Amino acid sequence: MIKEFKKFILRGNVVDLAVAVVIGAAFGAIVTSLVNDIVMPVIGYITAGVSFSDLKVVLEPAVMEAGEVVTPEVAIAYGNLIQTIIQFLIIGLTIFLVVKGISTMRAKFEKKEEEPAAPAEKAADVVLLEEIRDLLKK
């Protein structure tokens, strides 16, 4: 059973998947930071300082007694949804640009490999035989 597990774990697909998950998690953290620290403050500035995470529809306000919350607020926090949608769109755009860049690089690389090499010069005897053939045709 241990041998089978080693064989399974060391397959290329499993290792590639593990690498993809780790890179994906790191990429997700970068995009989350990009959205939260750069994009959302700019959008908040454009919308006169409104923070999307604070946007909500209060269905029932919190009940307070002596400075303590007796009944918490009941609200629909649609601002978090907007922020998550923006984050999703940025992730999608970023992945699209990365994949498009990789595809472009691959196409250029494959095109260079497919370019035919410059034709080699013909040997002197081949040139002579072609001239004889052309003279015989006339």
C-alpha positions in Angstrom: 0.0 0.0 0.0 2.9 2.4 0.7 4.4 1.7 -2.7 1.1 2.4 -4.4 0.8 5.7 -2.4 4.3 6.7 -3.4 3.5 5.9 -7.0 0.3 8.0 -6.8 1.8 10.9 -5.0 4.8 11.2 -7.3 2.8 11.2 -10.5 3.3 14.3 -12.5 -0.4 15.3 -12.3 -0.5 15.2 -8.5 2.7 17.2 -8.1 1.5 19.7 -10.7 -1.8 20.1 -8.9 -0.1 20.6 -5.5 2.1 23.3 -7.0 -0.9 25.0 -8.7 -2.8 25.0 -5.3 0.1 26.6 -3.5 0.7 29.2 -6.2 -3.1 29.8 -6.4 -3.3 30.6 -2.7 -0.4 33.0 -3.0 -1.9 34.6 -6.0 -5.2 34.9 -4.2 -3.5 36.7 -1.3 -1.9 39.2 -3.8 -5.1 39.9 -5.5 -7.0 40.3 -2.2 -4.4 42.8 -1.1 -4.6 44.6 -4.5 -8.4 44.9 -4.2 -8.6 45.8 -0.5 -5.5 48.1 -0.3 -5.5 49.8 -3.8 -8.7 49.4 -5.7 -11.3 49.8 -3.0 -9.8 52.9 -1.5 -9.8 54.5 -4.9 -13.4 53.5 -5.5 -14.3 54.8 -2.0 -12.6 58.1 -2.8 -14.6 58.4 -6.1 -17.8 57.6 -4.2 -17.1 60.4 -1.7 -15.5 58.3 1.0 -18.1 55.5 1.2 -16.6 52.2 2.2 -18.3 49.3 0.4 -17.9 47.1 3.4 -20.1 49.5 5.4 -23.0 49.6 2.9 -26.0 47.8 4.2 -29.8 48.0 4.6 -30.8 47.9 8.2 -33.9 45.8 8.7 -33.9 46.2 12.5 -31.5 48.4 14.4 -29.6 47.1 17.4 -31.2 47.4 20.8 -28.8 49.0 23.3 -29.2 49.2 27.1 -26.6 50.8 29.3 -24.1 50.9 26.5 -24.4 47.1 25.8 -26.0 45.5 22.8 -29.0 43.5 23.9 -30.2 42.6 20.4 -27.8 42.9 17.5 -28.6 44.8 14.4 -30.3 42.8 11.6 -29.0 44.1 8.2 -28.4 43.1 4.7 -24.7 43.8 4.1 -24.7 44.2 0.3 -21.5 46.2 0.3 -19.4 43.0 1.0 -21.1 41.4 -2.0 -20.1 44.4 -4.2 -16.5 44.2 -2.9 -16.4 40.5 -3.6 -17.7 40.9 -7.1 -15.1 43.6 -7.8 -12.4 41.2 -6.4 -13.7 38.4 -8.6 -13.6 40.6 -11.7 -10.1 41.7 -11.0 -9.0 38.1 -10.4 -10.6 37.1 -13.7 -9.0 39.9 -15.6 -5.6 39.2 -14.1 -5.8 35.5 -14.9 -6.9 36.3 -18.4 -3.9 38.6 -18.9 -1.5 36.0 -17.6 -2.9 33.2 -19.8 -3.0 35.5 -22.8 0.7 36.5 -22.2 1.8 32.9 -21.9 -0.1 32.0 -25.0 1.5 34.9 -26.9 5.0 33.8 -25.7 4.3 30.2 -26.7 3.1 31.2 -30.1 6.3 33.3 -30.7 8.5 30.4 -29.4 6.8 27.8 -31.6 6.9 30.2 -34.6 10.7 30.5 -34.2 11.1 26.7 -34.0 9.0 26.3 -37.1 10.8 28.8 -39.3 12.7 26.9 -42.0 16.4 27.1 -41.9 18.0 29.0 -44.7 18.4 26.7 -47.7 21.9 25.3 -47.8 24.0 26.0 -50.8 23.8 23.4 -53.5 26.9 21.4 -54.1 28.8 22.2 -57.3 28.0 18.9 -58.9 24.3 19.4 -58.3 24.4 22.8 -59.9 26.3 21.4 -62.9 23.7 18.6 -63.3 20.8 21.1 -63.1 22.4 23.2 -65.8 22.8 20.1 -68.0 19.2 19.2 -67.4 18.1 22.7 -68.4 20.2 22.7 -71.5 18.7 19.3 -72.5 15.2 20.6 -72.1 15.9 23.4 -74.6 
